[in-house]
Amino acid sequence: HLKLAIMWANHNPPGTHSREDWREVTKHWIETYLPLPTYYQVNGRPAVFLWDPRLIRDDLGGSEDVRAAFEESQQMARDAGFPGIEFIAMHDHDSQSQAERLLAEGYSGATNYHEWGEAPELAESSTRMEYEDVVRTASGTWRERDRECGDLTYYPVVDTGWDARPWHGKKAQVIRNRTADGFERLLAQAKSYCAEHREPFIVLGPINEWGEGSYIEPCVEFEFDMLERIRKVFGIPEPSGWPVNIGPSDIGLGPYDFTK
């Protein structure tokens, strides 16, 4: 079955985080999500991913205030019968000093929303990148981020592309020529990285950001191929026991308008 975890996209306006708000949202997590049998755990604790640690820090008053809020969340979780909460930062860990600050605040891990490696530097323009450059360079960036994070565990991102023209029009950044073959090679690199660093998981992302051109869900463009590449790299035999892929045409629906 598919497991789930909270990723709080806390890019709300300045001044909207507070200690009381933090207490209430922790209570909501504990009562609503953490008890689910499918809730994802890291190091034996339910994981909560936080989008922007900087905004939390600014609104609460500083790192010591964040530490106090996190400690209160940990105690609330323990009082509810959980072994605590594993807080993982999505941003603000681009240097050793930033990582040390996050560690002191109570985070135990870090990851990213996207990881494009050196593709932006290799691009022909600021808005047109190549997926092949992501595939060729991302693993080097994983290692660089791991070094920067120090004692903060870094979880690598296997990127699913970017094309934000549906939202931002012609000026949007675009990663061109994304293929299932390239995605598979990136997955294989991530598998090797995790074995080398003894990491328990990777971040696949995003899964269904259609407006940003970041998706691997079944679609006319790739059908089930992106998901099949995940099976191929990480699946446990025997393939004969895997669920069968069923699309609209298999149950008499479609075809739908789409131009490749």
Backbone bond lengths (Angstrom), bond angles and torsions (degrees), N, CA, C in turn:
res aa  C-N    CA-C-N  psi(-1)  N-CA   C-N-CA  omega(-1)  CA-C   N-CA-C  phi
1 H - - - 1.457 - - 1.526 109.52 -
2 L 1.304 115.25 156.59 1.462 121.81 -179.13 1.524 109.99 -82.03
3 K 1.337 115.95 127.76 1.459 120.28 178.03 1.529 110.02 -91.42
4 L 1.313 115.87 164.91 1.465 120.41 -177.65 1.520 109.78 -137.92
5 A 1.324 114.84 157.37 1.462 121.53 174.14 1.521 108.29 -150.29
6 I 1.301 116.55 156.37 1.465 122.24 178.91 1.516 110.01 -77.64
7 M 1.339 116.60 132.64 1.454 121.77 163.72 1.525 105.28 -122.75
8 W 1.318 116.01 103.71 1.461 120.35 -176.92 1.525 108.86 -81.36
9 A 1.333 115.76 109.30 1.470 121.65 178.44 1.528 108.34 -81.77
10 N 1.321 115.76 76.87 1.466 121.22 -171.77 1.525 112.38 -85.66
11 H 1.361 116.40 45.78 1.459 118.39 175.35 1.533 109.71 -91.27
12 N 1.320 114.10 51.09 1.456 120.64 176.21 1.533 110.05 -87.44
13 P 1.330 118.15 167.96 1.471 120.78 -174.90 1.523 112.71 -60.88
14 P 1.326 117.60 152.95 1.469 121.37 177.04 1.524 111.36 -55.85
15 G 1.316 115.30 143.76 1.455 120.02 177.76 1.508 114.51 86.50
16 T 1.326 117.84 7.36 1.469 120.08 -177.33 1.527 113.06 -105.09
17 H 1.342 118.26 -3.17 1.454 120.65 168.81 1.529 107.70 -93.04
18 S 1.305 116.87 141.29 1.462 120.85 174.73 1.523 107.96 -148.12
19 R 1.315 115.79 165.48 1.468 119.08 179.25 1.528 110.92 -63.04
20 E 1.309 116.33 -40.20 1.457 119.58 178.63 1.525 110.80 -66.41
21 D 1.320 116.75 -41.39 1.460 121.20 176.46 1.524 110.14 -60.25
22 W 1.331 115.81 -42.59 1.467 120.01 179.68 1.533 110.69 -62.46
23 R 1.304 115.32 -41.42 1.464 120.46 179.21 1.529 110.41 -62.89
24 E 1.325 116.58 -42.65 1.464 120.87 -178.55 1.522 111.81 -68.52
25 V 1.333 117.22 -40.16 1.458 118.87 -178.96 1.524 110.59 -70.08
26 T 1.335 117.36 -35.44 1.460 120.29 175.15 1.524 110.26 -62.23
27 K 1.324 116.58 -43.80 1.468 121.37 177.55 1.521 110.43 -58.88
28 H 1.340 116.98 -40.94 1.463 121.15 179.27 1.526 110.89 -64.93
29 W 1.328 117.47 -43.87 1.467 120.15 176.90 1.527 110.55 -57.33
30 I 1.322 115.23 -48.59 1.463 120.62 -174.29 1.524 111.40 -65.02
31 E 1.314 117.37 -39.37 1.464 120.64 -176.65 1.520 112.90 -81.41
32 T 1.340 117.34 -30.02 1.467 120.30 -169.26 1.525 113.80 -104.80
33 Y 1.313 118.05 -41.14 1.458 120.66 -169.46 1.525 114.95 -112.86
34 L 1.309 117.63 -46.10 1.460 119.48 -173.80 1.531 114.02 -59.29
35 P 1.357 119.83 -30.29 1.467 119.00 178.85 1.529 114.52 -73.76
36 L 1.327 118.01 -11.42 1.462 119.62 -177.02 1.529 110.32 -60.87
37 P 1.334 118.13 135.53 1.473 120.15 -179.23 1.523 113.23 -63.77
38 T 1.329 116.68 -19.67 1.466 120.67 -179.85 1.523 112.62 -98.02
39 Y 1.334 118.03 10.28 1.464 118.97 -178.98 1.523 109.63 -70.72
40 Y 1.344 115.53 134.80 1.465 121.56 -173.94 1.528 111.14 -77.52
41 Q 1.329 115.25 134.19 1.453 121.11 -179.68 1.520 111.05 -116.58
42 V 1.306 116.26 146.53 1.461 123.87 174.58 1.524 107.00 -126.47
43 N 1.312 115.57 126.40 1.473 120.63 -177.39 1.523 111.69 55.99
44 G 1.341 115.11 35.12 1.455 120.33 176.26 1.513 115.14 79.79
45 R 1.338 117.39 5.26 1.462 120.59 -179.26 1.524 109.96 -124.70
46 P 1.338 118.25 146.78 1.466 119.97 176.53 1.525 110.49 -60.85
47 A 1.336 115.78 134.38 1.468 121.74 -175.76 1.524 110.93 -93.59
48 V 1.327 115.42 137.42 1.462 122.12 172.83 1.525 107.48 -128.14
49 F 1.333 116.05 119.97 1.459 122.54 -179.79 1.527 108.65 -95.41
50 L 1.323 116.86 132.01 1.464 121.89 -177.77 1.519 109.96 -116.71
51 W 1.323 115.64 124.76 1.460 122.17 -171.29 1.524 112.79 -63.36
52 D 1.321 117.62 -54.78 1.463 120.19 -172.28 1.526 111.37 -130.61
53 P 1.335 117.74 92.84 1.464 120.60 178.50 1.531 112.85 -59.13
54 R 1.319 116.98 -30.47 1.465 120.44 -177.46 1.527 111.16 -61.99
55 L 1.337 116.97 -42.59 1.462 119.99 -179.43 1.524 111.37 -65.18
56 I 1.325 116.36 -38.99 1.466 119.61 176.60 1.522 109.82 -62.26
57 R 1.328 116.01 -45.39 1.469 121.45 -179.34 1.533 111.26 -61.41
58 D 1.316 116.05 -46.87 1.468 120.13 -177.91 1.525 111.63 -62.59
59 D 1.333 115.96 -42.92 1.460 119.30 -175.84 1.527 112.83 -74.58
60 L 1.331 116.88 -36.58 1.464 119.08 -177.59 1.521 112.42 -79.63
61 G 1.350 116.52 -20.75 1.453 118.80 175.02 1.507 115.89 120.40
62 G 1.335 117.57 -8.43 1.456 119.87 179.22 1.514 111.76 143.55
63 S 1.313 116.58 177.72 1.460 121.65 -174.92 1.523 112.83 -62.66
64 E 1.329 117.53 -38.89 1.464 119.93 179.52 1.525 110.93 -63.42
65 D 1.322 116.17 -36.02 1.463 120.25 178.71 1.521 110.88 -70.29
66 V 1.337 116.59 -37.33 1.467 120.06 175.65 1.522 109.57 -63.27
67 R 1.322 116.24 -45.36 1.461 121.00 179.33 1.530 110.99 -56.81
68 A 1.319 116.05 -44.10 1.466 120.26 179.83 1.529 111.39 -64.62
69 A 1.340 116.95 -40.60 1.469 120.82 179.19 1.523 110.70 -65.98
70 F 1.337 116.43 -42.72 1.463 120.28 178.40 1.527 111.09 -63.92
71 E 1.322 116.90 -41.22 1.465 119.93 179.34 1.524 110.82 -63.34
72 E 1.341 115.95 -36.62 1.463 118.96 176.45 1.526 110.36 -65.62
73 S 1.338 117.31 -41.08 1.466 120.82 177.12 1.523 110.79 -61.56
74 Q 1.326 116.11 -42.26 1.465 119.84 179.42 1.526 110.49 -61.40
75 Q 1.323 116.89 -42.94 1.463 120.06 -179.98 1.521 111.10 -67.09
76 M 1.329 117.15 -39.60 1.462 120.32 177.16 1.521 110.54 -61.21
77 A 1.340 116.78 -41.21 1.462 120.72 178.80 1.526 110.80 -65.50
78 R 1.333 116.71 -43.30 1.469 119.55 179.19 1.528 111.17 -64.56
79 D 1.321 116.64 -39.51 1.467 120.25 178.54 1.527 111.45 -63.11
80 A 1.334 115.95 -26.84 1.470 120.72 179.50 1.527 112.13 -89.07
81 G 1.335 116.97 2.58 1.462 120.23 176.02 1.510 115.63 98.70
82 F 1.331 117.51 5.33 1.466 121.34 177.42 1.532 109.62 -95.99
83 P 1.327 117.52 156.32 1.468 119.84 179.23 1.522 113.81 -78.92
84 G 1.310 117.49 10.76 1.457 122.39 -177.10 1.510 110.64 119.80
85 I 1.321 117.03 -167.57 1.465 123.72 -179.75 1.519 108.53 -130.46
86 E 1.307 116.42 137.77 1.461 122.33 175.93 1.532 107.93 -95.53
87 F 1.319 117.63 104.85 1.461 121.55 -179.77 1.528 109.78 -88.93
88 I 1.341 115.96 127.33 1.464 122.26 -177.60 1.523 108.92 -124.69
89 A 1.322 116.49 125.84 1.466 122.54 -176.76 1.521 111.11 -86.14
90 M 1.339 116.07 139.34 1.465 121.32 179.02 1.529 112.54 -96.04
91 H 1.332 117.44 -16.57 1.466 121.90 -178.16 1.524 109.19 -146.16
92 D 1.347 115.01 177.19 1.466 122.11 170.59 1.525 112.77 69.20
93 H 1.354 116.33 38.99 1.467 119.96 177.17 1.529 109.98 -136.53
94 D 1.325 116.88 38.86 1.461 121.73 -173.34 1.523 113.81 -87.09
95 S 1.306 118.01 5.51 1.462 121.12 176.82 1.521 108.29 -150.34
96 Q 1.316 115.65 164.72 1.457 119.50 179.87 1.525 111.38 -63.36
97 S 1.329 116.85 -38.11 1.466 119.58 -179.94 1.528 111.57 -66.36
98 Q 1.345 116.72 -38.49 1.463 119.71 176.82 1.523 110.58 -64.83
99 A 1.339 116.04 -42.39 1.462 120.14 179.97 1.526 111.03 -63.59
100 E 1.315 116.84 -40.83 1.466 120.37 178.85 1.522 111.09 -63.46
101 R 1.328 116.27 -36.81 1.463 119.71 178.04 1.528 110.51 -66.12
102 L 1.334 117.06 -43.14 1.462 120.27 177.93 1.521 110.91 -61.69
103 L 1.317 116.41 -42.18 1.460 120.90 179.34 1.529 110.28 -60.82
104 A 1.321 116.14 -43.02 1.466 120.65 179.29 1.526 111.81 -66.19
105 E 1.327 116.96 -29.77 1.466 120.52 -179.74 1.523 112.16 -75.90
106 G 1.337 116.67 -20.62 1.455 118.99 178.14 1.510 115.22 122.43
107 Y 1.329 117.56 3.54 1.466 120.65 173.68 1.527 108.90 -76.59
108 S 1.319 116.10 148.96 1.462 120.24 176.79 1.518 112.44 -115.08
109 G 1.338 117.48 -15.27 1.454 120.96 -178.14 1.511 111.86 -148.28
110 A 1.345 114.90 169.92 1.465 121.04 179.95 1.515 109.69 -148.50
111 T 1.310 115.43 149.23 1.459 121.67 174.68 1.525 107.41 -152.95
112 N 1.341 116.93 -167.54 1.462 121.41 -178.58 1.514 110.09 -135.18
113 Y 1.318 114.97 163.29 1.464 120.71 173.68 1.523 109.70 -76.69
114 H 1.334 116.41 -40.36 1.461 123.21 176.70 1.515 108.74 -136.11
115 E 1.333 115.77 158.03 1.458 120.59 170.24 1.523 108.51 -142.53
116 W 1.319 115.55 107.78 1.464 121.50 -176.43 1.521 113.13 -102.08
117 G 1.328 117.56 3.34 1.456 118.98 -179.07 1.519 111.52 59.06
118 E 1.334 115.72 -133.44 1.462 121.05 -179.54 1.526 112.52 -96.93
119 A 1.334 116.92 11.88 1.463 120.06 -177.70 1.527 113.31 -55.79
120 P 1.336 120.37 -40.63 1.474 118.91 178.61 1.523 112.86 -62.18
121 E 1.337 117.55 -37.37 1.466 120.86 -179.96 1.524 111.80 -72.65
122 L 1.324 116.88 -29.43 1.462 121.36 -178.35 1.525 112.80 -88.61
123 A 1.325 117.56 -5.79 1.466 121.60 -173.89 1.521 112.11 -70.95
124 E 1.335 115.35 152.95 1.469 120.97 178.51 1.517 111.77 -73.12
125 S 1.337 116.22 -21.33 1.463 120.86 176.54 1.517 108.39 -152.02
126 S 1.312 116.82 172.48 1.463 120.63 -178.02 1.520 112.74 -71.29
127 T 1.332 116.88 -11.77 1.463 119.76 -177.01 1.523 114.18 -117.03
128 R 1.325 118.41 -2.24 1.465 120.15 -177.62 1.522 110.23 -129.89
129 M 1.334 114.95 110.17 1.457 121.53 178.94 1.524 109.65 -116.98
130 E 1.335 116.12 169.22 1.454 121.80 179.77 1.532 109.87 -115.59
131 Y 1.329 116.09 135.11 1.461 119.87 178.90 1.522 111.18 -63.31
132 E 1.326 116.63 -32.34 1.460 120.08 178.58 1.527 110.90 -59.86
133 D 1.327 117.60 -35.38 1.464 120.33 177.45 1.530 111.11 -67.69
134 V 1.325 116.52 -34.23 1.464 120.00 173.91 1.522 109.77 -62.21
135 V 1.333 116.12 -47.28 1.464 121.38 -178.17 1.526 110.94 -61.40
136 R 1.325 116.94 -41.46 1.465 120.74 -175.57 1.527 113.45 -73.83
137 T 1.326 117.86 -27.09 1.466 119.43 -169.54 1.523 115.32 -117.31
138 A 1.322 118.35 -12.46 1.472 119.78 -174.11 1.522 112.37 -62.21
139 S 1.332 117.63 -38.90 1.466 119.18 -175.99 1.526 111.46 -63.55
140 G 1.328 117.44 -34.67 1.458 120.10 175.55 1.517 111.73 -64.81
141 T 1.327 116.07 -37.09 1.464 120.31 178.86 1.524 110.97 -70.87
142 W 1.346 117.81 -35.20 1.469 119.70 174.45 1.525 110.48 -55.51
143 R 1.320 115.53 -46.01 1.469 119.86 -178.20 1.525 111.45 -66.52
144 E 1.319 115.63 -37.65 1.460 119.31 177.31 1.526 110.95 -64.28
145 R 1.319 116.40 -43.70 1.465 119.85 179.66 1.531 110.62 -66.56
146 D 1.323 116.33 -36.60 1.464 119.65 178.31 1.530 110.49 -61.40
147 R 1.328 116.77 -41.43 1.469 120.48 177.88 1.528 110.72 -65.33
148 E 1.325 116.51 -41.99 1.463 120.47 -179.89 1.527 111.78 -63.26
149 C 1.334 115.64 -34.70 1.465 119.76 -175.29 1.524 113.05 -75.56
150 G 1.318 118.38 -19.15 1.460 120.48 177.48 1.517 112.19 57.96
151 D 1.338 117.07 -120.36 1.467 121.61 -179.11 1.524 112.71 -79.60
152 L 1.312 117.12 -5.29 1.466 121.87 174.74 1.527 107.11 -84.29
153 T 1.327 117.61 117.02 1.463 120.63 -175.03 1.523 110.68 -66.11
154 Y 1.338 115.98 126.22 1.466 120.36 178.98 1.523 109.69 -99.11
155 Y 1.335 116.53 131.81 1.460 123.04 178.25 1.525 108.66 -110.53
156 P 1.346 118.32 118.42 1.467 121.56 -172.79 1.523 112.99 -70.92
157 V 1.325 114.75 150.36 1.464 122.33 179.99 1.522 110.14 -106.65
158 V 1.321 116.77 125.66 1.464 122.22 169.17 1.522 106.49 -94.03
159 D 1.318 115.72 109.78 1.459 120.32 -169.79 1.525 111.87 -80.82
160 T 1.327 115.22 141.41 1.463 121.16 -178.52 1.524 113.09 -104.33
161 G 1.345 116.65 14.66 1.457 118.99 174.27 1.513 113.92 102.75
162 W 1.325 114.15 -179.67 1.468 120.39 -179.37 1.524 109.20 -162.19
163 D 1.323 115.42 128.88 1.463 122.56 172.19 1.523 106.65 -158.12
164 A 1.330 115.50 91.00 1.462 121.05 -172.32 1.523 113.32 -90.52
165 R 1.339 117.86 18.35 1.462 119.39 -179.70 1.525 113.67 -60.03
166 P 1.352 120.24 -33.29 1.469 117.87 175.80 1.525 113.07 -58.34
167 W 1.320 117.13 -29.43 1.460 120.61 179.89 1.523 112.77 -95.82
168 H 1.330 116.94 -38.62 1.462 120.16 -168.00 1.529 114.71 -118.96
169 G 1.318 117.85 2.61 1.455 120.20 174.39 1.519 114.58 72.24
170 K 1.326 116.17 -154.16 1.461 122.06 -171.60 1.525 113.54 -65.69
171 K 1.319 117.82 -22.78 1.462 120.82 -177.71 1.530 112.78 -83.96
172 A 1.309 116.69 -1.80 1.463 120.48 -175.68 1.524 111.72 -70.73
173 Q 1.325 115.85 151.69 1.456 120.48 171.05 1.521 109.07 -73.08
174 V 1.336 115.08 143.97 1.457 121.21 -178.59 1.523 108.87 -136.61
175 I 1.333 116.31 132.33 1.461 121.43 168.07 1.519 106.69 -100.46
176 R 1.325 115.87 115.25 1.464 121.09 -172.78 1.532 111.46 -92.77
177 N 1.349 113.53 161.41 1.465 122.56 169.58 1.525 113.20 60.51
178 R 1.297 115.72 41.21 1.467 119.91 173.72 1.520 108.87 -72.80
179 T 1.312 117.17 132.68 1.459 121.96 -179.07 1.521 110.17 -133.64
180 A 1.327 115.16 158.41 1.462 119.88 175.66 1.524 110.94 -66.29
181 D 1.331 117.25 -35.07 1.467 120.26 177.98 1.530 110.86 -62.44
182 G 1.326 116.94 -45.30 1.456 120.32 177.98 1.517 111.59 -63.53
183 F 1.317 116.50 -40.85 1.459 121.55 178.01 1.524 110.37 -61.16
184 E 1.319 116.75 -41.91 1.468 120.59 178.89 1.527 111.60 -62.66
185 R 1.316 117.07 -41.38 1.465 120.36 178.71 1.521 111.12 -63.73
186 L 1.326 116.17 -38.64 1.464 120.22 177.61 1.528 110.52 -66.22
187 L 1.319 116.78 -40.29 1.459 120.92 176.36 1.526 111.23 -60.51
188 A 1.333 116.25 -43.81 1.465 120.39 -179.72 1.528 111.11 -63.05
189 Q 1.328 116.69 -38.85 1.463 120.19 176.84 1.530 110.62 -64.06
190 A 1.318 116.16 -40.65 1.466 120.27 179.61 1.525 110.88 -65.42
191 K 1.318 116.78 -38.61 1.468 120.42 177.73 1.524 110.27 -61.78
192 S 1.325 116.64 -43.96 1.466 120.82 178.21 1.527 110.97 -64.50
193 Y 1.331 115.95 -41.34 1.465 120.50 178.91 1.528 110.43 -59.82
194 C 1.324 116.54 -45.78 1.465 120.23 -178.22 1.524 111.45 -64.53
195 A 1.329 116.77 -38.06 1.463 119.56 177.07 1.524 110.46 -65.23
196 E 1.320 116.25 -40.70 1.464 121.93 -179.60 1.523 111.76 -66.14
197 H 1.339 116.96 -40.75 1.465 121.43 -175.29 1.529 113.14 -101.02
198 R 1.331 116.41 2.42 1.468 121.65 -179.59 1.527 111.79 56.47
199 E 1.319 115.05 41.27 1.460 120.69 177.88 1.528 109.42 -85.99
200 P 1.334 117.67 139.06 1.462 119.73 -176.26 1.520 114.84 -80.22
201 F 1.337 118.16 -18.32 1.461 119.00 -178.55 1.520 110.88 -158.87
202 I 1.333 114.78 163.62 1.456 122.44 170.67 1.526 107.89 -115.60
203 V 1.324 115.72 166.40 1.462 121.15 175.45 1.520 107.74 -107.61
204 L 1.322 116.40 121.21 1.464 122.63 174.94 1.515 106.76 -98.39
205 G 1.330 115.73 120.17 1.433 111.39 -175.81 1.519 116.32 -163.76
206 P 1.308 111.09 153.63 1.462 127.90 -15.19 1.540 111.74 -79.00
207 I 1.315 115.15 171.44 1.460 121.38 -177.78 1.526 111.47 -92.53
208 N 1.334 116.85 -39.34 1.471 119.42 -171.87 1.524 112.79 -145.30
209 E 1.324 116.83 40.81 1.471 120.27 174.52 1.528 108.77 -86.22
210 W 1.315 115.68 76.29 1.464 120.61 -174.06 1.527 111.61 -63.95
211 G 1.319 117.85 -36.72 1.460 120.64 -179.64 1.513 113.71 -70.06
212 E 1.340 116.44 -18.12 1.460 121.37 178.20 1.527 111.87 -106.54
213 G 1.325 117.22 3.13 1.461 120.17 178.68 1.509 113.38 68.32
214 S 1.324 117.01 30.47 1.466 122.44 179.58 1.523 107.53 -123.29
215 Y 1.319 116.87 98.61 1.464 119.42 -174.44 1.526 110.29 -158.57
216 I 1.333 114.67 149.12 1.467 120.69 172.57 1.523 110.39 -133.62
217 E 1.318 116.97 3.98 1.457 119.35 175.63 1.527 109.63 -62.05
218 P 1.336 117.69 153.96 1.462 120.24 179.03 1.525 111.61 -55.05
219 C 1.330 115.46 136.49 1.459 121.12 -178.04 1.523 108.15 -156.58
220 V 1.320 116.47 169.95 1.459 120.61 179.02 1.521 110.60 -63.35
221 E 1.327 116.99 -35.29 1.465 121.15 -176.36 1.525 112.39 -63.22
222 F 1.334 117.06 -50.33 1.468 121.16 -176.43 1.524 113.07 -114.23
223 E 1.334 117.22 -5.94 1.456 121.85 -172.39 1.536 108.92 52.94
224 F 1.336 118.47 -128.67 1.466 121.27 -179.92 1.525 112.10 -98.56
225 D 1.326 117.06 10.26 1.461 120.06 -168.71 1.524 113.32 -63.17
226 M 1.333 117.90 -39.61 1.461 119.58 179.71 1.530 111.09 -62.59
227 L 1.319 116.84 -43.92 1.460 120.07 178.30 1.521 111.16 -67.17
228 E 1.321 116.83 -35.76 1.462 119.92 178.36 1.523 111.50 -64.64
229 R 1.334 117.34 -33.37 1.466 119.31 178.21 1.532 110.50 -68.18
230 I 1.322 117.37 -32.64 1.467 119.80 174.78 1.522 109.57 -65.20
231 R 1.314 116.13 -44.16 1.464 120.26 176.10 1.527 111.10 -58.15
232 K 1.322 115.53 -44.28 1.463 120.79 -176.13 1.522 111.47 -62.05
233 V 1.334 117.00 -42.12 1.465 120.91 -176.16 1.529 111.84 -82.32
234 F 1.322 117.47 -41.16 1.464 120.32 -172.14 1.524 114.16 -111.41
235 G 1.337 117.54 -10.44 1.453 120.03 -174.75 1.514 113.09 -65.85
236 I 1.314 115.00 149.80 1.460 121.63 177.11 1.522 107.89 -99.90
237 P 1.343 118.89 125.25 1.466 120.96 179.26 1.529 109.98 -57.54
238 E 1.267 118.26 157.30 1.450 127.12 9.42 1.525 110.94 -97.95
239 P 1.359 116.54 138.00 1.465 120.01 178.32 1.517 113.73 -55.89
240 S 1.340 116.83 -25.62 1.463 119.54 -179.07 1.526 111.76 -63.63
241 G 1.327 116.48 -18.94 1.453 119.60 -179.83 1.509 114.37 -93.14
242 W 1.336 117.37 -1.06 1.460 120.52 -178.77 1.529 110.70 -77.03
243 P 1.327 118.30 151.59 1.467 120.59 177.16 1.527 111.74 -60.53
244 V 1.312 114.92 150.42 1.465 121.10 179.27 1.526 109.19 -82.23
245 N 1.331 116.87 138.68 1.464 121.43 176.13 1.526 110.14 -78.81
246 I 1.318 116.89 129.13 1.462 121.65 179.70 1.522 108.60 -128.93
247 G 1.330 116.58 123.64 1.449 122.52 178.10 1.513 111.52 -111.41
248 P 1.335 117.69 178.33 1.466 121.25 -177.80 1.527 113.77 -54.42
249 S 1.347 116.22 -41.62 1.469 118.93 -176.86 1.525 111.99 -65.20
250 D 1.338 117.03 -24.54 1.465 120.50 -179.76 1.521 112.31 -71.44
251 I 1.332 116.65 -18.43 1.466 119.74 179.28 1.528 111.00 -120.31
252 G 1.341 115.09 23.71 1.454 120.28 172.61 1.512 116.03 81.21
253 L 1.326 118.14 19.95 1.462 121.23 178.85 1.519 110.55 -107.18
254 G 1.362 115.79 159.84 1.464 120.16 179.83 1.523 110.34 81.26
255 P 1.347 118.45 -169.95 1.475 125.64 -0.79 1.533 112.11 -72.98
256 Y 1.337 115.04 162.33 1.453 122.01 -179.53 1.524 109.63 -113.71
257 D 1.319 115.70 151.79 1.464 120.09 -178.22 1.521 110.46 -66.76
258 F 1.313 115.97 126.64 1.467 121.60 174.87 1.513 108.34 -164.99
259 T 1.313 116.17 134.80 1.462 120.89 177.96 1.513 109.02 -112.31
260 K 1.307 116.88 119.26 1.460 120.71 179.53 1.517 109.77 -73.72
